[in-house]
Amino acid sequence: MLEKLFKLKENNTDIRTEVVAGVTTFMTMAYILAVNPSILSASGMDSQAILMATALAAFIGTLAMALLANYPFALAPGLGLNAYFAYTVCGSMGYSWQIALLAVFVEGLIFIVLSVTNVREAIFNAIPMQLKKGVSVGIGLFIAFIGFQNAGIVVNSDSTLVTVIDFTADFHTAGISALLAVIGTFLIAILYIKGVKGSILIGIFATWILGIICQFTGLYTVTPDAGYYSLIPSWSNFSLGAIGLTFGQCFRADFGSVKIVDFIVIIFAFLFVDIFDTLGTLIGCANKADMLDQEGKLPRIKQALLADAIATSAGAVLGTSTTTTFVESSAGVSEGGRTGLASVVTGFLFLLSIFFAPIFTTIPSFATAPALLFVGFLMITAVTQIDFADLTEAIPAYLCLLAMPMMYSISEGIAVGVISYVVINLVCGKAKKITPLMYILAVLFIAKYIFL
């Protein structure tokens, strides 16, 4: 049945590989179960309800991706968009979280229409192949940068913006965490070079176990006030009924104080960032898995985008911000995941995480950071496929891949890439290869920077 449903042989994979890939993707994404409630709770929402909504939205979205598109891509509430939700819409703009959820719900409905009518697919196909390679490399650099930050290896600096951590200062908290992340990165690299299956997943667990040993021996000190929690799972009071605090609340929003123009701007902001974050992730992961055809198109892209749109609206009803395709899916792809079976595994692990939340949320960020660092390396190998002999193709790809980590946004990287591609090729007399949709995208991106 699995062979018939997911076409494993046709995709040169097997059940074991897909299961390992699905588990690996989940392990690199599990941090969202802790991070999303932490961010969205600033809007006044209940943390337990957010955690359950996060897990359920991830389950629904990832399962939709598996069954509709048969791709090994996982979905969950996206970082960046949840911060906009909590700190801008509910913070500086002063709207209730119910209004914000309604905006996300409407955005999802618009996405469904755009997906069914081929608009999002057309945008995906309009992006030139060399620019898509740049997107893939940029995502690799971006998630590697996130990995450095999650590991605590790269920290804020007043003089240089970022700098390397002082391992000796606060050694029993920040120092040992960063050191364990370094060890985990080397471990994954060595296992991968030696051809060990599941090397990334093994590296995550091994780093976590080393952390637990350090806690027992006193090398790692539990300091909750500083953000360093116990690495040993512990069960606490958790009510499954908490989901009732957010479920369906988007339909109970009070429009009395809402300005229609503000509401439209909120929807557009969610829409704009989500569409290009999703497209960027699909391009990067599909390129890594060698799923793009000779024209740079992704088969079944419409189904993949539809799954993403459905997940967004479903997530809003459950009580979470925009659900989107996660770049961490590339971790599972790197482990050999090629079909929706990997996504099914990831989805059900998110569902199970509701009942085992204390276990999954105990895995520290320094244990998953090595996976992000190594997957970043695997993704930047696409840089060798960029045609540097054609500068009108190479320079936009370069600007795109550079902008993603520097601007801390996949969508911003795509914006820089699209604008530079149109401007450079237009001025250099190669306007014939610019598609009409690329002109439209460039104008929209420029308008975004002017008006938003």
C-alpha positions as CSV (number, residue, x, y, z in Angstrom):
1,M,0.0,0.0,0.0
2,L,2.8,2.4,0.9
3,E,4.5,1.7,-2.5
4,K,1.3,2.4,-4.4
5,L,0.6,5.6,-2.4
6,F,4.0,7.1,-2.3
7,K,5.8,5.5,-5.3
8,L,8.9,4.6,-3.3
9,K,10.7,2.6,-6.0
10,E,10.0,5.3,-8.6
11,N,11.7,7.8,-6.3
12,N,14.7,5.5,-5.6
13,T,13.9,5.3,-1.9
14,D,12.6,2.8,0.7
15,I,10.6,2.7,3.9
16,R,13.6,2.8,6.2
17,T,15.1,5.8,4.5
18,E,11.8,7.7,4.5
19,V,11.2,7.0,8.2
20,V,14.7,8.2,9.2
21,A,14.2,11.3,7.0
22,G,10.9,12.0,8.6
23,V,12.2,11.6,12.1
24,T,15.2,13.8,11.3
25,T,13.0,16.6,9.9
26,F,10.9,16.4,13.0
27,M,13.9,16.6,15.4
28,T,15.3,19.7,13.6
29,M,11.8,21.3,13.7
30,A,10.8,20.3,17.3
31,Y,12.1,23.5,18.7
32,I,9.1,25.3,17.3
33,L,7.0,23.6,19.9
34,A,8.8,25.6,22.5
35,V,9.6,28.7,20.6
36,N,6.2,29.4,19.1
37,P,4.4,29.5,22.5
38,S,7.1,31.7,23.9
39,I,6.7,34.3,21.1
40,L,2.9,34.2,20.6
41,S,2.1,34.2,24.4
42,A,3.3,37.9,24.3
43,S,0.0,38.6,22.5
44,G,-2.0,37.4,25.5
45,M,-2.7,33.9,24.3
46,D,-2.4,30.8,26.5
47,S,1.0,29.0,26.2
48,Q,-0.4,25.5,26.5
49,A,-3.1,26.2,23.9
50,I,-0.5,27.6,21.5
51,L,1.7,24.5,21.9
52,M,-1.2,22.3,21.1
53,A,-2.3,24.5,18.1
54,T,1.3,24.5,16.9
55,A,1.5,20.7,16.9
56,L,-1.9,20.2,15.4
57,A,-1.3,22.8,12.6
58,A,2.0,21.1,11.8
59,F,0.3,17.7,11.7
60,I,-2.5,18.9,9.4
61,G,-0.2,20.8,7.1
62,T,2.5,18.2,6.8
63,L,0.0,15.4,6.2
64,A,-1.7,17.5,3.5
65,M,1.8,18.0,1.9
66,A,2.3,14.2,1.9
67,L,-1.1,13.2,0.5
68,L,-1.6,16.0,-2.0
69,A,1.9,16.5,-3.3
70,N,3.9,13.4,-2.2
71,Y,6.9,15.5,-1.1
72,P,9.1,15.1,2.0
73,F,8.4,18.7,3.1
74,A,7.1,19.5,6.6
75,L,5.0,22.5,7.7
76,A,4.7,24.4,11.0
77,P,4.0,27.9,12.2
78,G,6.8,30.0,10.8
79,L,9.4,32.1,12.7
80,G,9.4,35.8,11.8
81,L,5.7,35.7,11.0
82,N,4.9,34.8,14.6
83,A,7.0,37.7,15.8
84,Y,5.1,40.0,13.5
85,F,1.9,38.6,14.8
86,A,2.8,39.1,18.5
87,Y,5.0,42.2,18.5
88,T,3.6,44.3,15.7
89,V,0.0,43.4,15.1
90,C,-0.8,42.7,18.8
91,G,2.0,44.9,20.2
92,S,2.7,48.2,18.5
93,M,-0.6,48.2,16.5
94,G,-2.6,47.3,19.6
95,Y,-5.0,44.8,18.0
96,S,-6.3,41.7,19.8
97,W,-4.9,38.3,19.1
98,Q,-8.3,37.3,17.8
99,I,-8.1,39.9,15.1
100,A,-4.6,38.8,14.2
101,L,-5.8,35.2,13.9
102,L,-8.6,36.3,11.6
103,A,-6.1,38.1,9.4
104,V,-4.1,34.8,9.2
105,F,-7.3,32.9,8.4
106,V,-8.2,35.3,5.6
107,E,-4.6,35.1,4.2
108,G,-4.9,31.4,4.1
109,L,-8.2,31.6,2.1
110,I,-6.5,34.0,-0.4
111,F,-3.6,31.6,-0.7
112,I,-6.0,28.8,-1.5
113,V,-7.5,30.8,-4.4
114,L,-4.0,31.8,-5.6
115,S,-2.9,28.2,-5.5
116,V,-6.0,26.8,-7.4
117,T,-5.7,29.5,-10.0
118,N,-2.0,28.8,-10.7
119,V,-0.8,32.3,-9.6
120,R,1.7,30.9,-7.1
121,E,2.8,28.2,-9.5
122,A,3.4,30.8,-12.2
123,I,5.5,32.8,-9.8
124,F,7.6,29.7,-8.9
125,N,8.1,28.9,-12.6
126,A,8.9,32.5,-13.5
127,I,12.0,32.6,-11.3
128,P,15.1,31.9,-13.5
129,M,17.0,28.6,-12.9
130,Q,20.3,30.4,-11.9
131,L,18.3,32.5,-9.4
132,K,16.8,29.3,-8.0
133,K,20.3,28.0,-7.4
134,G,21.1,31.2,-5.6
135,V,18.0,30.7,-3.4
136,S,19.1,27.2,-2.5
137,V,22.6,28.4,-1.5
138,G,21.2,31.4,0.4
139,I,18.9,29.2,2.4
140,G,21.9,27.0,3.3
141,L,23.8,30.1,4.6
142,F,20.6,31.3,6.4
143,I,20.0,28.1,8.3
144,A,23.7,27.7,9.1
145,F,23.5,31.2,10.6
146,I,20.5,30.2,12.6
147,G,22.4,27.1,13.7
148,F,25.3,29.2,14.9
149,Q,22.8,31.4,16.9
150,N,20.9,28.4,18.3
151,A,24.2,26.9,19.4
152,G,25.2,30.0,21.1
153,I,28.4,30.1,19.2
154,V,27.6,33.4,17.5
155,V,26.3,36.1,19.9
156,N,25.3,39.7,19.7
157,S,28.1,42.4,19.7
158,D,27.7,46.1,20.2
159,S,30.7,46.9,18.0
160,T,30.5,44.2,15.2
161,L,26.8,43.2,15.5
162,V,27.8,39.6,15.9
163,T,30.8,37.8,17.3
164,V,32.0,34.4,18.6
165,I,31.1,33.5,22.2
166,D,33.7,33.7,25.0
167,F,33.7,30.0,25.9
168,T,35.3,30.6,29.3
169,A,32.8,33.2,30.5
170,D,29.7,31.6,31.9
171,F,31.2,28.2,31.0
172,H,28.7,26.1,32.9
173,T,25.8,27.5,30.9
174,A,26.6,29.3,27.6
175,G,30.1,28.1,27.3
176,I,29.4,24.3,27.7
177,S,26.3,24.6,25.5
178,A,28.3,26.1,22.6
179,L,31.1,23.6,23.1
180,L,28.6,20.7,22.9
181,A,27.2,22.1,19.7
182,V,30.7,22.2,18.2
183,I,31.3,18.6,19.2
184,G,27.9,17.6,17.8
185,T,28.8,19.3,14.5
186,F,32.0,17.4,14.2
187,L,30.2,14.1,15.1
188,I,27.6,14.6,12.4
189,A,30.3,15.5,9.8
190,I,32.4,12.4,10.6
191,L,29.4,10.0,10.6
192,Y,28.2,11.5,7.3
193,I,31.6,11.2,5.7
194,K,31.8,7.5,6.8
195,G,28.4,6.9,5.2
196,V,26.5,6.2,8.4
197,K,22.7,6.3,7.7
198,G,20.8,8.6,10.0
199,S,24.0,10.5,10.8
200,I,22.2,13.8,11.5
201,L,19.6,12.2,13.8
202,I,22.3,10.3,15.6
203,G,24.2,13.5,16.1
204,I,21.2,15.3,17.6
205,F,20.6,12.5,20.1
206,A,24.3,12.1,20.9
207,T,24.7,15.8,21.6
208,W,21.6,15.8,23.8
209,I,22.9,12.7,25.8
210,L,26.3,14.4,26.2
211,G,24.4,17.4,27.6
212,I,22.6,15.2,30.1
213,I,25.9,13.7,31.2
214,C,27.3,17.2,31.7
215,Q,24.3,18.1,33.8
216,F,24.8,15.1,36.0
217,T,28.5,15.9,36.4
218,G,28.0,19.6,37.1
219,L,29.6,20.8,33.9
220,Y,26.2,22.1,32.8
221,T,24.3,24.2,35.4
222,V,20.5,24.5,35.2
223,T,19.8,28.3,35.3
224,P,16.2,28.9,34.1
225,D,16.4,32.7,34.6
226,A,19.2,32.8,32.0
227,G,17.4,30.4,29.7
228,Y,19.3,27.2,30.5
229,Y,16.8,24.6,31.5
230,S,17.1,21.0,32.7
231,L,18.1,18.6,29.9
232,I,16.3,15.7,31.6
233,P,12.6,15.3,30.6
234,S,10.1,15.9,33.4
235,W,6.3,15.6,33.3
236,S,4.4,18.6,34.4
237,N,0.7,19.5,34.5
238,F,-0.6,19.8,31.0
239,S,-4.2,20.0,30.0
240,L,-5.4,18.8,26.7
241,G,-8.5,21.0,27.1
242,A,-6.3,24.1,26.8
243,I,-6.8,24.1,23.0
244,G,-10.3,25.4,23.7
245,L,-8.9,28.7,24.8
246,T,-7.8,29.5,21.2
247,F,-9.8,27.2,18.9
248,G,-12.2,29.1,16.7
249,Q,-11.4,32.4,18.4
250,C,-10.6,34.0,15.0
251,F,-14.3,34.0,14.3
252,R,-15.0,35.9,17.6
253,A,-12.9,38.9,16.8
254,D,-14.3,42.3,17.8
255,F,-14.1,44.6,14.7
256,G,-15.3,47.6,16.7
257,S,-11.8,49.2,16.8
258,V,-10.3,47.8,13.6
259,K,-9.4,50.2,10.8
260,I,-10.1,48.4,7.5
261,V,-6.9,49.8,5.9
262,D,-4.8,48.5,8.8
263,F,-6.5,45.1,8.5
264,I,-5.8,44.9,4.8
265,V,-2.1,45.9,5.4
266,I,-1.9,43.2,8.1
267,I,-3.2,40.6,5.7
268,F,-0.9,41.7,2.9
269,A,2.1,41.6,5.2
270,F,1.3,38.0,6.2
271,L,0.5,37.1,2.6
272,F,3.7,38.7,1.1
273,V,6.2,37.2,3.5
274,D,4.5,33.8,3.6
275,I,4.3,33.3,-0.2
276,F,8.0,34.0,-0.8
277,D,9.2,32.2,2.3
278,T,7.3,29.2,1.1
279,L,8.5,29.5,-2.5
280,G,12.1,30.0,-1.4
281,T,11.9,26.9,0.9
282,L,10.4,24.8,-1.9
283,I,13.0,25.9,-4.3
284,G,15.9,25.2,-1.9
285,C,14.7,21.8,-0.7
286,A,13.5,20.7,-4.2
287,N,16.9,21.7,-5.7
288,K,18.7,19.8,-2.9
289,A,16.6,16.7,-3.6
290,D,17.2,17.1,-7.4
291,M,13.4,17.3,-7.9
292,L,13.4,20.2,-10.3
293,D,13.1,19.4,-14.0
294,Q,15.4,20.7,-16.7
295,E,13.4,24.0,-16.9
296,G,13.7,24.5,-13.1
297,K,10.0,23.6,-12.5
298,L,8.8,21.5,-9.6
299,P,6.2,18.9,-10.6
300,R,3.1,19.0,-8.4
301,I,3.9,22.5,-7.2
302,K,0.2,23.4,-7.2
303,Q,-0.6,20.6,-4.8
304,A,2.4,21.6,-2.5
305,L,1.3,25.2,-2.4
306,L,-2.3,24.2,-1.8
307,A,-1.2,22.1,1.2
308,D,0.6,25.2,2.5
309,A,-2.5,27.4,2.1
310,I,-4.8,24.9,3.8
311,A,-2.4,24.6,6.7
312,T,-2.4,28.4,7.2
313,S,-6.2,28.6,7.5
314,A,-6.4,25.5,9.7
315,G,-3.7,26.8,12.0
316,A,-5.5,30.1,12.4
317,V,-8.7,28.3,13.4
318,L,-6.7,26.2,15.9
319,G,-5.0,29.3,17.3
320,T,-1.5,29.9,15.8
321,S,0.1,32.3,13.4
322,T,0.9,31.5,9.7
323,T,1.8,27.9,9.0
324,T,4.4,27.5,6.3
325,T,6.8,25.0,4.7
326,F,9.9,24.7,6.9
327,V,13.4,25.1,5.6
328,E,14.4,22.4,8.1
329,S,12.8,19.9,5.7
330,S,16.1,20.0,4.0
331,A,17.5,18.0,7.0
332,G,15.2,15.1,6.0
333,V,16.0,15.5,2.4
334,S,19.7,15.3,3.2
335,E,18.9,11.9,4.9
336,G,17.4,10.6,1.7
337,G,13.8,11.6,2.1
338,R,12.1,11.8,-1.4
339,T,8.4,11.1,-0.8
340,G,5.4,12.0,1.3
341,L,6.0,9.0,3.5
342,A,8.7,11.1,5.2
343,S,6.2,13.9,5.8
344,V,3.7,11.4,7.2
345,V,6.2,10.3,9.8
346,T,7.0,14.0,10.6
347,G,3.4,14.8,10.9
348,F,2.5,12.0,13.2
349,L,5.4,12.8,15.4
350,F,4.0,16.3,15.8
351,L,0.7,14.8,16.7
352,L,2.3,12.5,19.3
353,S,4.3,15.5,20.7
354,I,1.1,16.8,22.2
355,F,1.1,13.8,24.6
356,F,4.9,13.8,25.1
357,A,5.4,17.6,25.1
358,P,7.8,17.5,28.0
359,I,10.2,15.1,26.2
360,F,10.2,16.8,22.8
361,T,10.6,20.3,24.3
362,T,13.5,19.2,26.5
363,I,15.8,18.7,23.5
364,P,18.0,21.8,23.7
365,S,18.7,24.1,20.8
366,F,22.4,23.3,21.1
367,A,21.6,19.7,20.2
368,T,19.6,20.5,17.0
369,A,21.9,23.4,16.0
370,P,24.7,21.0,14.6
371,A,22.0,19.5,12.3
372,L,21.3,23.0,10.9
373,L,25.0,23.8,10.5
374,F,25.6,20.6,8.6
375,V,22.5,20.8,6.4
376,G,23.6,24.4,5.6
377,F,26.8,22.9,4.2
378,L,24.9,20.4,2.1
379,M,22.7,23.1,0.6
380,I,25.5,25.5,-0.3
381,T,27.0,22.9,-2.6
382,A,24.5,24.1,-5.2
383,V,26.8,27.2,-5.6
384,T,28.9,25.1,-8.0
385,Q,25.9,24.9,-10.4
386,I,25.7,28.6,-10.8
387,D,27.0,29.8,-14.2
388,F,29.5,32.4,-13.1
389,A,30.5,32.9,-16.7
390,D,27.3,34.8,-17.3
391,L,27.5,37.7,-15.0
392,T,23.9,38.8,-15.7
393,E,22.8,35.5,-14.1
394,A,25.5,35.1,-11.5
395,I,25.4,38.5,-9.9
396,P,21.7,38.4,-9.0
397,A,22.1,34.9,-7.7
398,Y,25.0,36.1,-5.6
399,L,23.1,39.1,-4.2
400,C,20.1,36.8,-3.4
401,L,22.2,34.2,-1.5
402,L,24.1,36.9,0.3
403,A,21.0,38.8,1.4
404,M,19.2,35.9,3.1
405,P,21.6,35.5,6.0
406,M,22.5,39.2,6.2
407,M,18.8,40.3,6.2
408,Y,17.7,37.3,8.2
409,S,14.9,36.5,5.8
410,I,14.3,34.1,2.9
411,S,11.7,36.4,1.3
412,E,14.1,39.4,1.5
413,G,16.7,37.4,-0.3
414,I,14.3,36.6,-3.1
415,A,13.2,40.2,-3.3
416,V,16.9,41.4,-3.7
417,G,17.4,38.6,-6.3
418,V,14.4,39.4,-8.4
419,I,14.9,43.2,-8.4
420,S,18.6,42.9,-9.3
421,Y,17.9,40.3,-12.0
422,V,15.4,42.6,-13.7
423,V,17.5,45.8,-13.3
424,I,20.8,44.2,-14.4
425,N,19.4,42.4,-17.4
426,L,17.3,45.3,-18.5
427,V,20.1,47.8,-18.4
428,C,22.6,45.4,-20.0
429,G,20.4,44.8,-23.1
430,K,19.1,41.3,-22.2
431,A,15.5,42.3,-21.6
432,K,14.3,39.4,-23.9
433,K,15.0,36.8,-21.3
434,I,13.0,38.6,-18.6
435,T,9.5,37.2,-18.3
436,P,6.5,39.6,-17.8
437,L,5.9,38.1,-14.4
438,M,9.4,38.9,-13.3
439,Y,8.8,42.6,-14.1
440,I,5.6,42.5,-12.1
441,L,7.4,40.8,-9.1
442,A,10.2,43.4,-9.2
443,V,7.7,46.3,-9.2
444,L,5.8,44.6,-6.3
445,F,9.0,44.1,-4.3
446,I,10.0,47.7,-4.8
447,A,6.6,48.9,-3.8
448,K,6.9,46.8,-0.6
449,Y,10.0,48.6,0.4
450,I,8.5,52.0,-0.3
451,F,5.1,51.6,1.3
452,L,5.5,48.8,4.0
